[in-house]
Amino acid sequence: MDLANLNAFITVAELGGFSVAAERLHLTQPAVSKRIAGLEQQLGVRLFDRLGREISLTEAGRALLPRAYQILNALDDTRRALTNLSGEVSGRLTLATSHHIGLHRLPALLRRFTHSHPDVALDIQFLDSEVAYEQVVHGHSELAVITLAPHTEPPIAARAVWDDPLDFVAAPEHPLARAQQISLADIAAYPAVFPGDNTFTHHIVRRLFEGQRLSPNIAMSTNYLETIKMMVSIGLAWSVLPRTMLDAQVVRLPLPGIQLTRQLGYIRHQERTLSNAAQAFMRLLDQQRGNLP
């Protein structure tokens, strides 16, 4: 089975189209179509149903997809295991991280890593934590440094590195910011801007409200914390932000007895062989445990 054809199949299946798959693979669309046709001919089955510009996996395609992942991941594992025998920390390290962690937690660590291991080529992808999680599941990234899910199940292993306290915030002129003391019910009455409902942070905050049988008034949502901070700072809504992002633009709301935090750390696939570069970066992350606020 041609591995290039198999990789094209996975990419088309993940992205849901030939043109977007061609962009990711740095190929022309006809070249991708040719690879899929070659794989279909080789297997004697149709892998995609094509309805105009829309495509979907056939029953055979759905059966092949998990096996295709297994084949390519096994090959990658073999390559890494053989490369690791030299003991050298070199080659490519594919790392996924969230935008927030990439901006606020990783720069100093990446500087130390590249200085200590100049022969490693870093391939960093900035993604939502939930998307980065899937990148590790499917073997597209060796490691992901993300907001950790409240519960992580095998084959993914998670390790916390930083506690990240979360605060309720508003603009200094917001009515909530001028109150001496407020309750969660008071906050729920005002419009909020939240992280997207697919994010780990959203679920942490929503569970707090549900525990008091309340529902936040979510007027807007976005996955980018910097955008949330901007919308809060101009008085459009209140929100919840990491304490490390607080400054004169937003103020912490007084909520006695309420403490929210999330865990930031890294995840890896337990059943995959890690490169020497990935193991070196994990050691660097482990050294940071408890060192940053």
Secondary structure as GFF3:
##gff-version 3
##sequence-region A 1 293
A	DSSP	alpha_helix	3	15	.	.	.	ID=ss1
A	DSSP	alpha_helix	18	25	.	.	.	ID=ss2
A	DSSP	alpha_helix	29	43	.	.	.	ID=ss3
A	DSSP	beta_strand	48	51	.	.	.	ID=ss4
A	DSSP	beta_strand	54	57	.	.	.	ID=ss5
A	DSSP	alpha_helix	59	84	.	.	.	ID=ss6
A	DSSP	beta_strand	91	97	.	.	.	ID=ss7
A	DSSP	alpha_helix	99	104	.	.	.	ID=ss8
A	DSSP	alpha_helix	107	116	.	.	.	ID=ss9
A	DSSP	beta_strand	120	126	.	.	.	ID=ss10
A	DSSP	alpha_helix	129	137	.	.	.	ID=ss11
A	DSSP	beta_strand	143	147	.	.	.	ID=ss12
A	DSSP	beta_strand	156	170	.	.	.	ID=ss13
A	DSSP	alpha_helix	175	178	.	.	.	ID=ss14
A	DSSP	alpha_helix	184	188	.	.	.	ID=ss15
A	DSSP	beta_strand	191	194	.	.	.	ID=ss16
A	DSSP	alpha_helix	200	211	.	.	.	ID=ss17
A	DSSP	beta_strand	217	221	.	.	.	ID=ss18
A	DSSP	alpha_helix	225	233	.	.	.	ID=ss19
A	DSSP	beta_strand	239	242	.	.	.	ID=ss20
A	DSSP	three_ten_helix	243	245	.	.	.	ID=ss21
A	DSSP	beta_strand	251	252	.	.	.	ID=ss22
A	DSSP	beta_strand	260	269	.	.	.	ID=ss23
A	DSSP	alpha_helix	276	287	.	.	.	ID=ss24
###
